[in-house]
Amino acid sequence: VLKSKKLEPRIPFGNLIEGGLLNPGELLFDGRRRWFAKVRADGSVISDKSKGSIHSVGAEVQGLPSCNGWTFWHANFRGNIVSIDALRSLVRNENNR
């Protein structure tokens, strides 16, 4: 039985920073490394075009009306490139222990 993502506990992006999975100043990028944004201490991100949420900046850099920032943005985590959605899953799993 597959669970809907909508039924999973909500994890704010800032929790990844608070948990040490991402650091302020760290660079996020899309899967093909066309667009980049820096993580800010307040839980927002900033690109050369805009600043805001992972979703709004992801949409802005692509010129789209919306974006799922969790699946769009990636980071280098412990030597591996992972989506920030995978990092969010780590936080969820830790919270369920």
Backbone hydrogen bonds, N-H to C=O, Kabsch-Sander energy under -0.5 kcal/mol:
donor,donor_aa,acceptor,acceptor_aa,energy
7,L,4,S,-1.5
8,E,5,K,-1.2
15,N,12,P,-1.6
16,L,13,F,-1.7
17,I,13,F,-0.8
18,E,14,G,-2.7
19,G,15,N,-2.1
20,G,17,I,-1.6
21,L,16,L,-2.0
22,L,16,L,-1.6
25,G,39,V,-3.5
26,E,23,N,-2.3
28,L,37,A,-3.7
29,F,74,H,-1.8
30,D,35,W,-1.5
33,R,30,D,-1.9
37,A,28,L,-2.0
38,K,46,I,-3.0
39,V,26,E,-2.7
40,R,44,S,-2.8
43,G,40,R,-1.9
45,V,52,G,-3.0
46,I,38,K,-2.0
47,S,50,S,-3.4
52,G,45,V,-2.4
57,V,53,S,-2.5
58,G,54,I,-1.2
59,A,55,H,-2.2
60,E,56,S,-2.4
61,V,57,V,-2.6
62,Q,58,G,-1.1
63,G,59,A,-1.0
63,G,60,E,-0.7
64,L,59,A,-2.6
69,G,67,C,-1.2
71,T,68,N,-0.8
72,F,68,N,-1.9
73,W,69,G,-2.2
74,H,29,F,-2.6
75,A,82,V,-2.7
77,F,75,A,-0.8
77,F,80,N,-3.7
78,R,76,N,-0.5
80,N,77,F,-1.5
82,V,75,A,-2.6
82,V,80,N,-0.6
84,I,73,W,-2.3
85,D,70,W,-1.4
86,A,83,S,-0.9
87,L,83,S,-1.1
88,R,84,I,-2.2
89,S,85,D,-2.0
90,L,86,A,-1.4
91,V,87,L,-1.8
92,R,88,R,-2.5
93,N,89,S,-2.8
94,E,90,L,-2.3
95,N,91,V,-2.3
96,N,92,R,-1.3
97,R,94,E,-1.1
